[in-house]
Amino acid sequence: MPPVQSVHFPAFRASLPSMGGRTVVITGTTSGTGRAAAQVVAELGAKVLLLNRASSRSEASLADLKAAVPGADFHPIECDLQSFASVKSAAARVHELCPEGVHVLCNNAGVMALPDQATVDGFDVQMQTNHLSHFLLTAELMPLLEKAAGSAGEARIVNHSSVARFAPSKTLLAEFLEKRGGDLGGDGNAFQNALFRGPRWLRYNQSKLANCAFTAALHHRLATTGSTVKALVAHPGFANTQLQHTTAKAGGMGSMFTSFMMRFSQSIEDGAMGIISCMCLPQAASGEFYGPGSGQASLKGEAKPFALEGYYDNPETRDLLWEKSCEATQCEFQIP
């Protein structure tokens, strides 16, 4: 299937300001929206740290990025989001490489509708990859974010959610943040998966809800302390990335159905406009959500800001998210 052509990205790209003098950390840059965002911020002059699992894909992607942006300041760092130990090691390396601080942390990497499996730490593979390890990474890099904010006037934490935050549930459930990997409903049947229902999709939904609740909790805690670190979140709509094909290989979607469905997607670059907006736009404010609309059917279009939604931006959900995430990662995430 030929690549989907970008509709909105060229004009959007032309409008972006310089990122010269900024240090940007991005997880998951081997393909998709993370790869697109890494190239854009490098073109805009940022120092870019690329956090990925060590693989031939990450090596090839780094070579492609260097060819696309000659002379760019790229720094690859090994980081396996399915291992808290690896996250801590990657964070330590970021501290070594960034005495100037970190201006943008983009928690982009994600997996979708994978089997009911536990990570080495015992948590659901989707929840740990999509949220818990990003929570830990953010906690570990918070001193660097505050340092950059102190010298530059601001820094940013950018999380990446999905329209899947709406369904099958709009309630964040504690058990999905607990050490129950491999015992969270099984894999469901083909009919359930085709309808984006069943346990695989509930686990994915919970991880995407967690991304939003994390943003809301960060925003309120940062505002309370008077911090100039911003917390933002984005969603890509329905972008033509490798995520759907990876899910199909893992049994979460039918391959023929996936190929048909991708005909109605938007380009990777159009899908990346949400996180790039959060990372780069001067007017992007803490507590904003960027994407092609705020509804469940907002699958294509320009990335525009809207408010965080009440079903996760409430004291009960924010506190649940924070308490369970600190417990899971065994870290005391204190906002200075």
Secondary structure, DSSP 8 states (H G I E B T S, - for coil): ------SSHHHHHHT----TT-EEEEE--SSHHHHHHHHHHHHTT-EEEEEE-SSHHHHHHHHHHHHHSTT-EEEEEE--TT-HHHHHHHHHHHHHH-TT--SEEEE-----S--S-B-TTSSBHHHIIIIIHHHHHHHHHHHHHHHHHHHHS-EEEEEE--GGGGSS-SS--GGGGSS-TT-SS----HHHHHTT-SHHHHHHHHHHHHHHHHHHHHHHHHHHHT--EEEEEE---SB-SSHHHHHHHTTSS-HHHHHHHGGG-B-HHHHHHHHHHHHH-TT--TTEEEES-SSTT--SS--EEEE--TTTSSHHHHHHHHHHHHHHHT------
